[in-house]
Every structure is written in structure tokens, then in C-alpha cells.
Amino acid sequence: MDLATLIGIIFGVTLLGGAIVMDGNAIIFYNLRSILIVIGGTLAGTMISYSLGELLKIPALVRIAFQTHQLDSDEIIDLMVGFAEKARREGLLALEQDVVNINDDFLQKGIQLVVDGTDPELVRNIMETKLTFLEERHGKGRSIMATMGQLAPAFGMIGTLIGLIQMLSELDDPSKLGGGMAVALITTLYGALLANLLFIPLAGKLKERSEDEILTKEVIIEGVLSIQAGENPRIVDEKLRAFLAEDVHTGQSAGAEMDTMAVGDNA
């Protein structure tokens, strides 16, 4: 369970709900017509934009956003180094008994290709092709959430127009003006809340999950090829950790550049 996602949603709902009830009349923020317009319109627009099979993946996408990785990059590297040591000591065929115990399907496929004696270039092509299709699937999942984040405020504005039309059509009866104005304002509120507290953040979380998984898969590809080439386990470890060190070095360089600029400004 990714606590950051859960805490963020609870924190946002609590603060917003607290701000609403502080005035002591929270019931005025409930309007069934507004809910139907925003949620119904958002779902309808999303259904038009995507196929039914893709829409059925929405619960899985939400689950992914709340989950943490089963294997992170450090664990993968340690596993690959262990395979490299065993392959140099006992040969590539000795890894065959370890394939069934690998929890990651991508890594399992890579090791199986190596054990089967597949040409290194073909191993790279197969694994990079699988990675390309993985990126496309992830991109489609993110786009569903991003689309919902775009549609929710739009249908909130549509609800606002509906409420204004209803209000203007009843100008001769002041008692009916309040209902139209409530729909006009609350519908926009619902659309903005759903987009900015749920759909857009979830799309961002899925993007982060995808980037992390792709990085892990790239580490696996390089590790598998290094094992197949019979490289020294220490070299394999250094090579694979370079994938992770790049981000750290980039951050340090950026920080040093900012410090230099700050010193220059003070001078």
C-alpha cells in the first residue's frame, strides 16, 4: 500500500470537508443534480473516448496507484549480481532451476532466453520490444485518468450553464432562483474537486509508477545481457547501479548550480 496516495486523499478530503462544515451548514453543498451532471457526464465522455475493454481496466489502474512495487531497483540489482556470480561459477544452465522462483515475469523471460542459448542481439530485441509495448499500455492507462481529469471540470461548467438557464427562465418566480443558482455553482465545484483531488493526481501517480517500472526493466535488460556475456559480478553491480546513480548525480549537479547562482547573486 502506497501511504502517500492514501494519506494525500484523506488529508485533502479532511481539510476541504473541515472548511465546509466550519460554517455549520454543510448540507447546502450537496446537490444530487450536480452529482449526476458531473459524474454522469465524465463517465459518458470517457466511455465515448475509449473502448469498453480499456474502461474495465480503471479499477486496476486505481489499484496500481495505491500499490507499491513488489521489487525495487536495488532488489533487482542484488538479484542480478547473484545470478552473475552463479553463472560464472556454474555456467548459464545452472540458472534454469532459478527461473521458476523469479516473481518478475520480465526478468523470468530474460533469464529463460539466456538459459536457452538465444543470441544476445535477439535477447535485447525481444526484451526491448516487450518494454515498448509495456510503455504503450501504461500510456493508455494514464490517458484514461487524464481524460477524466479534463472532462470533470468541463461538465462542471456545463452544469453551471444548465443552472443559469434554469435560473434565468424563472426570473418571474424568485422562489425558484435558489435551485438554479445552487446547480450553477455547486456543479463547477464538484467538477474542480474531482479533477484536482482525484483524477489528475492519480494520472500523475500512474506516470511515476510507469517511469519507475520502465527504469527497473531497463536495469533488467542490461543485467541479463551482462550475465549472458559472463561479465564479472562486481562489474555487473557497478554497471547496473549507474542507472540509479544518474538521477542522484543529476540532482547534485542541479543543486550545485543553484548554489553557485545564489553565491553570484549575493556577490
Secondary structure as GFF3:
##gff-version 3
##sequence-region A 1 267
A	DSSP	alpha_helix	3	21	.	.	.	ID=ss1
A	DSSP	three_ten_helix	26	29	.	.	.	ID=ss2
A	DSSP	alpha_helix	32	49	.	.	.	ID=ss3
A	DSSP	alpha_helix	52	55	.	.	.	ID=ss4
A	DSSP	alpha_helix	58	66	.	.	.	ID=ss5
A	DSSP	alpha_helix	73	90	.	.	.	ID=ss6
A	DSSP	three_ten_helix	92	95	.	.	.	ID=ss7
A	DSSP	alpha_helix	96	99	.	.	.	ID=ss8
A	DSSP	alpha_helix	105	115	.	.	.	ID=ss9
A	DSSP	alpha_helix	120	169	.	.	.	ID=ss10
A	DSSP	three_ten_helix	174	176	.	.	.	ID=ss11
A	DSSP	alpha_helix	177	194	.	.	.	ID=ss12
A	DSSP	pi_helix	195	199	.	.	.	ID=ss13
A	DSSP	alpha_helix	200	228	.	.	.	ID=ss14
A	DSSP	alpha_helix	233	266	.	.	.	ID=ss15
###
